[in-house]
Every structure is written in C-alpha cells, then in structure tokens.
Amino acid sequence: MPVFEETEVGRGDREPPGLPRCRRARLAPWAGLLLLLGSGDARSFAAFAGARVWEALARTTSIADVAISPDGNRVAWVERREGEAERLFVKAWRGPAEPAAVQPAGARERGEHEPSWSPDSSRVAFVSDAGEEGQGQVWVASAAGRAARRLTRVKGYVGRPRWSPDGAAIAFLIVPGGAGGGPLQAHRARTGVIEQAIDNQRVAVADVKTGNVRLVSPADLHVFEFDWSPDGRAFAVTAAPGPGDDNWWEARLYVIDRVTGGAREVNRPALQIAVPRWSPDGTRIAFIAGLMSDEGATGGDLTVVPAEGGAAENFTAGRGSSASWLTWVSPSRILFTEYVGGASGIAAFDTGTRKVEPLWSGPERVAGGGFSGGFAVAADGVTSALARQSFERAPEVWAGAIGDWKQVTWVNSSRQALWGRAESLEWSSDAFTVQGWLIPPAEVSKDRRYPLVVVVHGGPSSVVVPAFPGPQQPVGALAASGYYVLLPNPRGSFGRGEAFTMANVRDFGGGDLRDVLAGVDAVLARFPVDPQRLGITGWSYGGYMTMWAVTQTDRFKAAVAGAGVANWQSYYGENLIDKWMIPFFGSSVYADPAVYERCSPIRFVTRVRTPTLILVGERDAECPAPQSFEFWHALKTLGVPTQLVVYPGEGHRFRDPAHVNDRVERTLSWFEKYLGR
C-alpha cells in the first residue's frame, strides 16, 4: 500500500489514492455531493452514502436546556440544527397551542440558550447574542415567550443565568473581558512570549429592574457551578483557584457571601465535585462526587454536607449506578437522575430513612448530567419536563408526572432511523460484567456476514446510553451503510458504580481494552459478523483507545483515530488541561514517568499493521494535534497505510458543519476501502 501524506482540509488538500476528492471546507453540502458524483472514483459510493446519511442526521433538531416553570404549566427549551443558531421556545405544555419562539428585538445573528424561570413563573431569563454576535447577554422575556428585553451590557463570556429566590435579581457566570465555554472550544493562537492567561469565571448578579451588574465571587477563584441559598444571601459554588478550566479537577465546595464576596470552604472532596444544590431549609448542600474526566460529564455518588461545614456523607456508596444530576424537592427528599448500566434512571433519596426509591428507568437518554439541561422538575417535585431520545427515536420534549409524560414537541417527527433496532449486550471480562450496545444495519441477511466497527466513547469517565445518532460521530452513517456498530461501556465508564468507574486508574488500555475485545467476541458468537472485517474508531479517549488497540492486536483490519493521544509523556506538557491526569495516573509525569510510558501507543508502534486514518482539530486544547502528528509520522515511517487530516481552526468539538461532514465521509471511505460493506 502507498504511504499517504498528511492533509490539512481547505489548505491545498492532497488526497490519497483510492479515496474520493474531498470538497473544500466552505462548500455547501450539495456541492460536496456534486464533487463526489463527478469524481469517477470507484470508491466514491462510500463517501456519497456517508454524505447523504450525514445530511439526513444534520437535519435532526437537537434539544437541550429544558426548563419547566415552578408552577409546572410551561416548558422552555432550546432547539438547534447543525450549523444553525440555537433558538429558544416556550410552550404551555398542557394546551394545543404551538410553541412560541423567543425572538429578542432586532436579532439578526442570534443564539438563545440556557433558559431559567422566575420563581413566580411569569418570566424566563436566558442568554442571547442578539444584536452583537459573539457577545452573550442576559435577556428576560414574558412567560409567553414575547416582549424580550436585554438586561445586561457586559463584555466577556456569559452563561447559566439563575433567578434569586425573591425574583429581584439574576445571577450568572461571567469571564470578564475574556472567552469561556470550556476546553472543548478551539484554543487561542499561542505566539510570542507565552504566559498563563488568568481568565477566571466569576459569579455576577444583575438587578432585574435596573440591569445594574455587580461581580460577587472573588477574582482569584474560577467558579464552575453555583446555586442560590434559599434566603438569597449566599451561593454554594464549585470552584478552584485560577487559572480557569485546568483546575476543575481540583475544585472544592465553597459558600460565597452575596454582599461581601467572602468565600468559605465547605468541603474538599477526594475526587471531582459537581452539581451543588442547597436544601430548601438552608441547612445542607448536596453534590455529586466521583471520578469524572470532563467538566459537565457528570457521574458519581450522591453526597451531602452541612452548609456550615463538617463531614460529608456519601448516600449512594456501593450502588451499581452513577448519579448524574440532582435537585431537592423537600428538606428531606432529593430527586436525582442516574446512569444504570447503559440506560437512564430517575430516583429519589430520603435523607431521613436513607432509602433510595427508583421512580423510572429506560433504554434512552433523558439527562446528560451536570449542567447540560436534559431534565427539570417543577416546585411540586412531581411535574417534570425532559428531552427524550433513543437510538430509534429522535429527541422531543415531554412533560408531566415522572414516568407518565406527555409529548410536547414533534420537531423530529419526520426523522427515521436508517439502521436496525439496537440491542443491549452484556458479557464477562475478568471479574466484571460489561455492557454495550449493538446497532445492526437496517436489513440483515442470514446468508452473509457483515463487517463490524467498534466505536469507543471518550472520557474515559463517560457512558453510551441510547441517543439518536447525530452528525458529530459516524455511528449513524456506519450503521446505515451496512455495518454492525458496537458501542461498549468498558471499565472506566459510568453506570455500574464508582468502583467500576475507577477500575482503569493507572491502567489505561489494559483492562478496558480486554473489555472491548471480549465484547467483540460476544458479538461474533451471536451475530453474522465477519471476524476478518473488524474495524475500530473513537474520538478523544476513544481516539487513544484506537491508537492503543492497533499496537496491541492485529484483529482490527482498519482504524480511524480521532483526536487521540499517542504519547502520554509528551501529551502532559502539550495539553492545556493537564490537571485531569493526576487522579487517573496518581501523580504527575515528572514524578512517575513510567506509568505514563507503559500505556503510550508510541512505545509499541512498531507492532502496528492496521491501516489507520488519523483526524484532529488544528487548535484542540484537550488532545493537541502534535499527538496525531507523532502517531502518523511513526506509521508513515514504518510503511503502515495511514493518512493524517488536520482541520483548520477547530477545537476538540468541531463547529464547522463542512468539517463535521468531511470527517464522516472520510471515516466511511476508510472503512469501505479496507473492510468493504
């Protein structure tokens, strides 16, 4: 096979033999189809099919930031399609009326998100960049979704507005004069004298009548999440000394006085902390504690600490699930969502009896955890609203009593699953029972065997639960194009308790790869899959696992590594969030380089025989592009079929729809070339 050269999309692409000519990054999707159809390439069908499926998935409306009014009568949510601005809608969910789109006056380029209801249910606050693209402000609209007005006029990143208990003020997070949004965003160019930027995120409070804004939290603390105290005099926050995103893995629980801004440390957890929530009587603060590799991807144990400080109690220790979000519905009752295996659940905990009451569970995604806004509860503690979706059903808003919800939207009613019905599988690996999802092609014949592609999730602290495949990952395109797709939840994942989540600490690529390979064996034993046509792919930690897998086994005949890590030792000094590595490796690379070396793919790269496509964003802060260059350079030197594609301006999560589409097209073409269909 020829040795491929690296490609930087949109900057003089050089295409490898046997792959279709990729459209330039800024061409419209239909233009890409014209190029593919006119290429005359024998393998253009794969990319054509991928583009067609990708466009169908890109037309799916995603739903997030679901919020229900305290009186339980109205629901607010955010809709978005790939490449389009976010739009906020409000609806009285019990009636037949159409949802009202919230449209700030004079909006041209707008994106509305993160709605928050006032205590009296009469108004909704949200963030919008209406009138000044790229600069979010806090806006307030009536409950009907009309008469929106801009409340703040600030500079810098703005997010997560929350009303005070008396409805007279709105608190929000702000990076004064700086950017925000977390490490998934593309990092800034780093040239000249390099200094550590101190762009701390702080709590600010805006007066609803005057719009006057005052910074509250200390300038030297970076606040990640917050919650008002019931009397409105303080905030419970998860925070750490700056600078910024890198210190989330060292965050502690503080109480910050609203007037003085003084910060008092309440709890210093052993691991990560998320979702602080103050009890209605003001005596306690609940949060989720556990091993979490990404801010906002929450999973762990339900923990409660006295608001004045003291010993924290873990109320779900040993439970075979991972709490992902919580709220108090009375001084003694906590409602929480959780991952249960590869499914979702809702449960309640009574702090008096110390018993957990399961309320609902199902094979679907109802809440992403942390501050992602998938599930919300009204003041009665029973009426709720949520975004529901599964592998076969695109997301919609539902509302009603927990487990007895009524569908509120039909925005995705025309979206159809282009693949077969997913099946939950369990298999044994070492001492563990491991779960995963298998998605088959739409039609399966008993007279033939099919290729299988394993898609390993990121994290490693994360989980695959049923969700309608979106355009950011190739799952839908692969299954719709005739591949079986295995989505494993190996050790290190959420959903089976904290011991399972921590089982790959200091063992990256060890037990979790054994879990993945055992899952492949389980599929081969039951389904018509060709053992000679196995592929593997993943993004972030999944990209690392892909690089690692091809150095450990020849079972995979094709691989696509997205935003992977080739060398944990060099990665430590290249990424902008290195603090995440301490809980997983036990120490810094400078104190214990051996533990970083032994699980680095580059150490075993001479074993690789698998053709490997490597994809990465130019400005990825989490998994920097040099890691992909390093692995690609080794494979190229060793004569292994490979190609590196660097996407200009992109961070860890891609923003340009053309780049997202191109990534799927290339992935599908690579597997088509080496596995067939």
C-alpha positions in Angstrom: 0.0 0.0 0.0 1.2 3.5 -0.6 2.2 5.8 2.2 -0.2 8.6 2.5 0.7 12.2 3.3 -1.0 14.5 5.8 -3.8 16.6 4.7 -5.0 20.0 6.1 -8.5 20.5 4.9 -9.0 23.7 2.9 -5.3 24.4 2.5 -4.1 22.6 -0.6 -5.5 19.2 0.1 -3.6 16.2 -1.2 -5.8 13.2 -1.5 -4.6 9.6 -1.1 -5.1 7.2 -4.0 -8.4 5.3 -3.8 -10.3 7.9 -1.8 -12.7 10.4 -3.2 -11.7 14.0 -3.7 -12.8 15.9 -0.6 -14.7 19.1 -1.0 -13.2 22.3 0.3 -14.2 23.2 3.9 -16.5 26.0 3.0 -18.5 24.4 0.2 -22.2 23.8 0.8 -23.2 20.2 1.4 -24.8 19.8 -2.0 -21.6 20.9 -3.7 -19.8 18.1 -1.9 -22.3 15.6 -3.4 -21.6 17.0 -6.9 -17.9 16.6 -6.5 -18.3 13.0 -5.3 -20.7 12.1 -8.1 -18.5 13.6 -10.7 -15.2 12.2 -9.4 -15.4 8.9 -11.4 -13.7 7.2 -8.4 -14.7 3.6 -7.9 -14.9 4.2 -4.2 -16.9 7.4 -4.3 -20.1 5.5 -3.4 -19.0 5.2 0.2 -18.4 8.9 0.6 -21.6 9.7 -1.3 -23.6 7.4 1.0 -21.9 8.9 4.0 -22.7 12.5 2.8 -26.3 11.5 2.2 -26.7 10.0 5.7 -24.8 12.9 7.3 -27.2 15.4 5.8 -30.2 13.5 7.0 -28.7 13.4 10.5 -27.7 17.1 10.3 -31.4 17.9 9.7 -32.3 16.4 13.0 -33.1 19.0 15.6 -31.2 18.7 18.8 -33.0 19.7 22.0 -31.3 20.9 25.2 -31.6 23.2 28.1 -35.1 22.0 29.1 -36.6 24.1 31.9 -40.1 23.9 33.5 -41.8 26.8 35.2 -42.1 26.4 39.0 -45.9 26.2 38.7 -45.5 23.3 36.2 -47.5 24.9 33.5 -44.9 26.0 30.9 -41.8 24.5 29.4 -38.9 26.3 27.8 -36.2 24.5 25.7 -33.6 25.2 23.1 -33.6 23.7 19.5 -30.6 23.6 17.2 -29.6 22.1 13.9 -26.1 21.5 12.8 -24.6 24.8 11.5 -27.6 26.9 12.7 -28.0 29.2 15.7 -29.8 28.0 18.8 -33.4 29.0 19.2 -35.4 29.3 22.4 -39.0 28.1 22.6 -41.7 28.4 25.3 -45.0 26.5 25.5 -47.9 25.9 27.8 -47.5 22.2 27.5 -51.0 21.1 28.5 -52.6 23.0 25.7 -52.7 22.5 21.9 -51.1 25.9 21.1 -47.9 25.9 19.0 -44.6 26.7 20.9 -43.7 30.4 20.8 -40.2 31.2 19.6 -38.4 33.7 21.8 -37.0 36.4 19.5 -35.2 39.3 21.0 -36.0 42.6 19.2 -33.6 43.4 16.4 -32.0 40.0 16.4 -30.1 39.1 13.2 -27.5 36.6 14.1 -28.8 35.1 17.3 -28.3 32.1 19.5 -30.5 31.8 22.6 -29.8 29.2 25.3 -29.9 28.3 29.0 -33.4 29.4 30.0 -34.2 30.0 33.7 -37.7 30.6 35.1 -38.5 33.3 37.6 -39.9 32.0 41.0 -43.4 33.3 40.1 -43.3 31.6 36.7 -44.1 34.9 34.9 -40.8 35.4 33.1 -37.9 33.5 31.7 -34.3 34.6 31.6 -31.8 33.4 29.0 -28.5 34.1 27.2 -28.6 35.6 23.7 -26.1 37.3 21.4 -28.8 39.2 19.6 -27.6 42.5 18.2 -23.9 41.8 19.0 -22.9 38.4 17.5 -20.5 36.5 19.7 -21.2 38.5 22.8 -23.8 36.9 25.0 -26.0 39.0 27.3 -28.7 38.1 29.8 -32.2 38.7 28.4 -35.7 38.5 30.1 -38.9 37.5 28.3 -42.5 37.1 29.4 -43.8 33.6 30.1 -45.5 33.6 26.7 -42.1 34.0 25.1 -42.6 37.5 23.9 -41.6 41.1 24.9 -37.9 40.1 25.4 -35.6 42.8 26.7 -31.8 42.8 27.2 -30.9 43.0 30.9 -27.1 43.2 30.8 -24.5 45.1 28.9 -21.2 43.4 29.8 -18.1 42.2 28.0 -16.9 38.6 28.2 -18.3 35.1 28.3 -21.7 34.9 29.9 -23.6 31.8 30.9 -26.1 30.0 33.2 -28.4 32.7 34.5 -30.4 31.8 37.6 -33.1 33.9 39.4 -32.8 34.8 43.0 -35.4 33.3 45.4 -37.3 36.6 45.6 -37.2 37.2 41.8 -35.5 40.6 42.1 -32.1 39.6 40.8 -30.4 37.2 38.3 -27.0 35.6 39.0 -24.9 34.4 36.1 -21.4 33.3 35.3 -19.0 35.7 33.5 -15.4 35.7 32.4 -14.9 39.5 32.5 -13.5 40.6 29.2 -12.4 37.0 28.3 -13.6 34.0 26.4 -15.2 30.9 28.0 -17.1 27.8 27.2 -14.6 25.3 28.4 -11.7 23.3 26.8 -13.9 21.8 24.1 -13.6 25.2 22.3 -10.7 25.9 19.9 -7.8 27.4 21.9 -6.3 30.8 21.0 -3.2 31.0 18.9 -0.1 30.9 21.1 2.8 33.0 19.8 5.2 35.5 21.2 6.1 35.3 24.9 3.8 32.6 26.3 2.2 33.4 29.7 -0.5 31.7 31.6 -3.8 33.6 31.0 -5.9 34.3 34.1 -9.4 34.4 32.7 -11.3 33.3 35.8 -15.1 32.7 35.6 -17.0 34.6 38.3 -20.5 34.9 39.7 -22.2 38.2 38.9 -25.6 39.5 39.9 -27.8 41.7 37.8 -30.7 43.7 39.3 -33.8 42.9 37.3 -35.3 46.4 37.4 -32.2 48.4 36.6 -29.9 46.0 34.9 -27.0 47.0 37.1 -24.4 44.2 37.4 -22.1 43.5 40.3 -19.3 40.9 40.4 -19.7 38.8 43.6 -17.2 36.0 43.8 -13.5 36.6 44.5 -11.3 37.4 41.5 -8.8 34.7 42.3 -11.5 31.9 42.2 -12.7 30.2 39.0 -16.3 29.2 39.6 -17.7 26.3 37.6 -21.3 25.9 39.0 -23.4 27.7 41.6 -26.7 27.6 43.4 -28.6 30.3 45.4 -29.1 29.8 49.1 -32.8 29.7 50.0 -32.7 33.1 51.6 -30.8 34.6 48.7 -27.9 35.8 50.8 -25.2 33.4 49.5 -24.1 31.0 46.8 -23.0 27.4 47.0 -20.3 27.0 44.3 -17.8 24.5 43.0 -14.6 26.5 42.4 -10.9 26.4 42.4 -8.1 28.9 42.4 -7.4 30.1 38.8 -6.5 29.9 36.1 -9.6 28.6 34.5 -10.6 25.3 33.1 -7.5 23.3 34.1 -8.3 23.4 37.8 -11.8 21.8 37.6 -10.2 18.6 38.8 -9.2 20.3 42.0 -12.5 22.1 42.6 -13.9 22.4 46.1 -17.2 23.4 47.6 -17.4 26.9 48.8 -20.1 29.2 50.2 -19.8 32.8 48.9 -21.5 35.7 50.7 -23.6 37.7 48.2 -22.8 41.1 49.9 -19.2 40.8 50.9 -18.0 38.3 48.3 -16.2 36.3 51.0 -15.6 32.7 50.2 -15.7 30.0 52.9 -14.5 26.4 52.0 -17.1 23.9 53.0 -15.8 20.6 51.6 -12.6 19.5 49.8 -13.6 16.2 48.1 -11.1 13.4 47.3 -12.0 13.4 43.7 -14.2 15.6 41.5 -17.3 17.5 42.5 -20.3 18.7 40.5 -24.0 19.9 40.7 -24.1 21.8 44.1 -27.6 22.1 45.3 -28.8 23.9 48.6 -31.5 22.2 50.6 -34.8 24.2 50.9 -34.3 24.7 54.7 -30.7 26.0 54.1 -29.0 23.5 56.4 -27.3 21.2 53.9 -25.7 21.2 50.4 -25.9 18.2 48.2 -23.5 17.4 45.3 -22.2 14.6 43.2 -18.6 13.3 43.9 -16.6 10.8 41.9 -14.0 10.3 39.3 -15.1 12.5 36.3 -12.7 13.2 33.4 -14.7 16.1 31.9 -16.5 19.1 33.4 -20.2 18.7 32.6 -20.0 14.9 32.0 -21.1 14.0 35.5 -21.2 10.7 37.2 -20.6 9.6 40.8 -22.2 9.3 44.2 -24.8 11.4 45.9 -23.2 13.3 48.7 -24.5 15.7 51.3 -22.6 18.1 53.6 -23.8 20.5 56.3 -23.9 24.1 54.9 -21.8 25.3 57.8 -19.1 22.7 57.1 -18.4 19.3 58.5 -18.2 15.6 57.4 -19.7 14.8 54.1 -22.0 11.7 53.8 -22.0 9.5 50.7 -25.6 8.3 50.4 -25.2 6.0 47.3 -21.9 4.3 48.0 -21.9 0.8 46.6 -24.9 1.5 44.4 -24.4 0.0 41.0 -25.2 3.2 39.1 -23.8 6.7 38.7 -25.7 9.8 39.7 -25.7 12.5 37.0 -27.9 15.3 38.3 -29.9 16.2 41.4 -32.4 18.7 43.0 -34.0 18.9 46.4 -37.8 18.6 46.3 -38.2 18.9 50.1 -35.9 19.4 53.1 -35.6 15.6 53.3 -36.0 14.4 49.7 -33.6 14.6 46.8 -34.5 13.7 43.3 -31.7 12.6 41.0 -31.0 11.1 37.6 -28.6 8.3 37.1 -26.9 6.1 34.6 -27.9 2.4 35.2 -25.7 0.2 33.1 -26.2 1.6 29.6 -29.6 3.1 30.4 -31.0 6.1 32.2 -32.9 6.3 35.5 -34.7 8.7 37.8 -34.8 8.0 41.6 -35.5 9.8 44.9 -33.5 9.6 48.1 -34.9 10.2 51.6 -32.3 11.6 53.9 -34.4 10.5 56.9 -34.9 6.9 56.1 -31.7 6.8 53.9 -33.6 4.8 51.3 -33.4 5.1 47.5 -36.7 4.9 45.7 -36.4 4.1 41.9 -39.0 6.1 40.0 -38.3 5.3 36.4 -35.7 3.8 34.2 -35.5 3.1 30.5 -33.2 2.4 27.5 -33.0 6.1 26.4 -31.2 9.3 27.3 -33.2 11.7 29.5 -30.4 13.8 31.1 -26.8 14.3 30.2 -25.7 15.2 33.8 -24.1 18.3 35.2 -25.4 21.5 33.6 -26.5 20.0 30.2 -30.2 20.6 30.9 -31.9 17.4 29.9 -34.3 17.1 32.8 -36.2 19.7 35.0 -38.7 19.5 37.9 -41.4 21.9 38.9 -41.9 23.1 42.5 -44.3 20.3 43.3 -41.5 17.8 43.0 -43.5 15.6 40.6 -44.3 17.5 37.4 -41.3 17.4 35.2 -40.0 18.1 31.7 -37.3 16.5 29.7 -35.8 15.7 26.3 -36.3 12.0 25.5 -34.5 10.2 22.7 -33.2 6.7 21.9 -31.3 5.0 19.0 -34.5 4.7 17.1 -36.3 7.9 18.2 -35.1 11.4 17.6 -35.3 13.9 20.5 -38.5 15.5 21.5 -39.7 17.4 24.6 -42.0 15.6 27.0 -43.7 16.8 30.2 -45.9 15.5 33.0 -45.6 13.4 36.1 -42.4 11.4 36.3 -42.8 8.3 34.1 -46.2 9.5 32.8 -45.0 12.1 30.4 -46.9 13.7 27.5 -45.2 14.5 24.3 -44.9 18.3 23.8 -43.0 18.7 20.5 -42.9 16.9 17.2 -40.0 18.7 15.6 -38.3 15.5 14.6 -41.4 13.5 13.6 -40.1 13.0 10.0 -36.7 11.7 11.2 -36.4 8.0 10.6 -33.8 5.5 11.9 -31.7 4.4 8.9 -30.4 1.3 10.8 -31.9 -1.7 12.7 -33.1 -1.9 16.3 -30.2 -1.6 18.8 -29.7 -4.4 21.3 -28.2 -4.2 24.8 -25.5 -6.9 25.3 -23.7 -8.0 28.4 -20.5 -10.1 28.6 -17.9 -11.2 31.2 -14.4 -9.7 31.3 -12.1 -10.5 34.1 -14.2 -10.1 37.3 -16.6 -7.6 35.6 -19.9 -7.8 33.8 -19.6 -5.3 30.9 -22.5 -3.8 29.0 -22.6 -2.3 25.5 -25.0 -1.5 22.6 -25.0 -3.2 19.2 -26.6 -1.4 16.3 -27.2 -3.6 13.2 -27.8 -2.5 9.6 -31.4 -1.8 8.6 -31.6 -5.2 6.8 -29.7 -8.3 7.8 -29.5 -11.4 5.7 -28.7 -14.7 7.2 -26.9 -15.7 4.1 -24.0 -13.3 4.5 -21.6 -11.9 7.1 -21.1 -8.2 7.8 -18.2 -6.0 8.8 -18.2 -4.7 12.4 -16.9 -1.3 13.6 -16.3 -0.8 17.3 -16.8 2.8 18.4 -15.2 3.6 21.8 -16.5 6.5 23.7 -14.5 9.4 25.1 -13.8 10.2 28.7 -12.7 7.7 29.9 -15.3 8.6 32.5 -18.4 8.7 30.3 -21.1 6.2 29.1 -23.0 5.3 26.0 -26.8 5.4 26.6 -29.3 5.2 23.7 -29.5 8.5 21.8 -30.4 9.3 18.2 -27.1 9.3 16.3 -26.0 12.8 15.5 -23.7 14.2 12.8 -20.7 14.7 15.1 -19.9 11.0 15.2 -20.0 8.3 12.4 -22.3 5.9 14.3 -25.4 6.6 12.2 -23.5 6.7 8.9 -21.8 3.4 9.5 -24.9 1.5 10.6 -26.9 3.0 7.7 -24.2 1.9 5.3 -24.3 -1.8 6.2 -22.0 -2.1 9.2 -22.7 -3.6 12.6 -21.7 -1.0 15.2 -20.6 -2.0 18.7 -20.7 0.7 21.4 -19.1 -0.7 24.5 -19.1 0.7 28.1 -15.8 -0.8 29.3 -14.4 -0.4 32.8 -13.8 3.3 33.5 -17.4 4.1 32.3 -20.3 5.4 34.3 -23.3 3.2 35.0 -22.1 0.4 37.3 -20.9 2.3 40.4 -17.8 4.1 41.4 -15.6 1.0 41.7 -16.2 0.2 38.1 -15.6 3.8 37.0 -12.2 3.8 38.9 -11.2 0.4 37.6 -8.9 1.7 34.9 -6.9 4.1 37.1 -3.2 3.7 36.3 -4.3 1.0 33.7 -5.3 2.9 30.6 -5.6 0.5 27.7 -5.2 -2.6 29.9 -8.5 -3.9 31.4 -10.6 -1.6 29.2 -9.1 -3.0 26.0 -9.7 -6.5 27.3 -13.4 -5.5 27.9 -13.7 -4.2 24.4 -12.2 -7.3 22.8 -14.4 -9.6 25.0 -17.3 -7.6 23.6 -16.2 -8.2 20.1 -16.1 -12.0 20.9 -19.6 -11.8 22.3 -20.9 -10.2 19.1 -19.1 -12.8 16.9 -20.7 -15.6 18.9 -24.2 -14.4 18.3 -24.4 -12.3 15.2 -23.5 -12.7 11.5 -20.2 -10.7 11.7 -17.1 -11.5 9.7 -14.1 -11.8 12.1 -11.8 -10.8 9.2 -13.6 -7.5 8.8 -13.3 -5.7 12.1 -12.7 -2.0 12.5 -12.3 0.4 15.4 -12.7 4.1 15.9 -13.3 6.7 18.5 -12.7 10.3 19.5 -10.7 11.8 22.4 -10.2 8.9 24.8 -11.8 6.7 22.1 -9.1 8.0 19.7 -6.4 7.0 22.3 -8.0 3.6 22.6 -8.0 3.2 18.8 -4.3 4.1 18.6 -3.6 1.8 21.6 -5.6 -1.1 20.2 -3.7 -1.3 16.9 -0.5 -1.5 18.8 -1.8 -4.5 20.9 -3.7 -6.6 18.4 -4.0 -7.3 14.7 -7.6 -8.2 14.9 -8.7 -4.9 13.6 -8.2 -4.5 9.8 -8.9 -0.8 9.7 -8.9 2.0 12.3 -9.8 5.7 12.4 -8.3 7.6 15.4 -9.9 10.9 16.2 -8.2 13.4 18.5 -6.2 10.7 20.0 -3.2 10.5 22.4 -0.1 8.7 21.1 2.4 9.6 23.9 1.1 10.3 27.4 4.6 11.7 28.4 4.7 14.4 25.7 0.9 14.9 26.0 1.3 16.0 29.6 3.2 19.1 28.5 1.2 19.8 25.4 -2.4 19.8 26.5 -4.0 22.8 28.3 -5.8 20.8 31.0 -3.1 18.6 32.4 -4.6 18.5 35.9 -7.1 15.9 34.8 -4.3 13.3 34.6 -3.4 13.3 38.3 -6.5 11.4 39.5 -6.1 8.8 36.7 -2.3 8.3 36.8 -1.7 9.0 40.5 1.0 11.6 40.1 2.5 14.0 37.5 4.6 12.7 34.6 7.6 14.3 36.3 7.1 12.3 39.5 6.3 8.9 37.8 7.1 8.9 34.1 7.0 5.1 33.9 3.2 4.9 34.5 2.7 7.3 31.6 5.1 5.5 29.3 3.8 2.0 29.8 0.3 2.8 28.3 1.5 5.0 25.5 0.8 3.7 22.0 4.0 5.2 20.6 6.0 2.7 22.8 4.6 -0.2 20.8 4.1 1.5 17.5 6.4 -0.9 15.6 3.8 -3.6 16.1 1.2 -1.8 14.1 0.0 -3.4 10.8 -3.5 -1.9 10.7 -4.3 0.9 8.1 -5.1 3.9 10.3 -6.7 7.2 9.4 -6.0 10.0 11.9 -8.2 13.1 12.3 -7.7 16.1 14.6 -8.6 19.8 15.0 -5.8 22.3 14.5 -6.5 24.1 17.8 -7.5 21.2 20.0 -6.7 22.1 23.7 -7.7 18.7 25.1 -5.9 16.4 22.7 -3.5 18.6 20.8 -2.6 18.0 17.2 1.1 17.1 17.8 -0.2 13.8 19.3 -1.8 12.9 16.0 1.3 14.1 14.1 3.5 11.9 16.2 1.5 8.7 15.6 1.1 9.5 11.9 4.8 10.1 11.5 5.6 6.8 13.1 3.2 4.8 10.9 4.3 6.6 7.7 7.9 5.8 8.5 7.1 2.2 9.2 5.2 1.8 5.9 1.8 1.3 7.5 -1.0 2.7 5.3 -2.1 6.0 7.0 -3.3 9.5 6.5 -3.5 12.5 8.8 -6.2 15.2 8.3 -5.9 18.4 10.3 -9.0 20.6 10.3 -8.1 24.4 10.4 -9.4 26.4 13.3 -11.2 23.5 15.0 -11.0 22.6 18.7 -11.9 19.3 20.4 -15.5 19.7 19.3 -15.9 20.7 15.7 -18.0 23.7 14.8 -17.9 24.0 11.0 -20.6 21.7 9.5 -18.4 21.1 6.5 -15.6 19.8 8.6 -18.0 17.5 10.5 -19.4 16.2 7.3 -15.9 15.7 5.9 -14.9 13.7 9.0 -17.8 11.3 8.5 -17.2 11.0 4.8 -13.5 10.1 5.3 -14.3 7.7 8.1 -16.8 5.8 6.0 -14.5 5.8 2.9 -11.6 4.4 5.0 -13.7 1.5 6.3 -15.2 0.9 2.9 -11.7 0.7 1.5 -10.3 -1.8 4.0 -13.4 -3.7 5.3 -15.8 -3.4 2.3 -19.6 -3.4 3.0 
